[in-house]
Amino acid sequence: MSEALRCDWAGPQPIYFAYHDEEWGVPRADDRWLLEKLTLEGFQAGLAWITILNKRARFREVFDNFDAEKVARYDERKIAELLNDAGIIRHRGKIEAAISNAQTCLKLQERTSLSAFLWDFVDGKPVQNRFKRMQDIPAQTPVSQVMAKALKAEGFRFCGPTTVYAFMQSAGMFNDHIVTCPRHEACAKLAETFKAPTV
């Protein structure tokens, strides 16, 4: 894809191009992937997303591929190991939040899936925005504010409305590729056949 056609936030690193072209905005309903993305968005707070992309492989390795049952059992010894791992973001608060969020996810899954809970905020259907410029895309929306409040009520941490909106965009709940980007139409077509789980 021509760089001139992509949303201008993507790049110039190849890993960023791949993220934009293959992942961002694609509707996802897998609980493990959603927990991973929500966790990584929390780690990204205050940093550039490219920092997370460059470290994601290591994050997956040391966080047991974000298996909620495994992460939920992490103890102080594991936290110490993570704090000494230069391959990830060494922030105690964010690491502890990742563990707590895995525990919260398991509690939530006793009554519904994480995917069903999250997709319910957009009535199970990806929202097709039609922004012409990246500058017009909001950092947060009333929907992300409501979701952030609900996540916090469940016990999730590092999930403010701006973080949550970035998560919703990446998970395809909102198609925020600008209309001139080829991925806008591609993600819109994926949305037509997407089936979100119900609560």
Steps between C-alpha positions, in 0.01 A plus 500: 500500500627847413607703804303791356177301531542374855371681806784737579559368853640174362871465441761552388615173660400177317352359823274804521394462135412134566298590808302758304454284190417169665371553852374846597126531454436132431203384713620251763297286737764278660521544877874431517579751224271761655662459842845527343406817312332660801807418709745638244296818459539544875876451474508753216361782716749788481707330229498470122316197359808406295674430832236236577509353150875453525463325835180303432673172418686511830182601685326192360789280602530613861125543553422144387330627183257688725329184619275647770517194726881500499544878537247509784729273705811714472660560840757743638786289367357520149448875537868535595599304189288725282643814659847378402406421139622777270294352217175638641382819672635472855231686690381335822158664493431385146630149565285467810202636303555236231483227764198655667327540164554133421339412834211736425460347154462154653233627738317663210517179299303323771191676367589601141792520262729801498418540132123505556541750783710737289310473172173571675606867526461533122201265484718226353560684174814687385433873465597634157633852538588704193772739604685679221794616714677343796468835680122452510516171691430552871729371775197370688124482452190470718503126425861459613419700814214263580713193428787632714263559789354150464843337481609682814180391673593140418847556646712562190786749534690729261191531283409868478276624216790595271671163547166328449427686178841406359416140593157519334654636180762226485242227575280618214216626716550830319629515144710814526716457194455820303272451199783540248698217662442165324465334839181693569311312233672172587402525867147607405463179297628292790243669723218382274564136585623546857293328767556627851416269789203600710492564873 
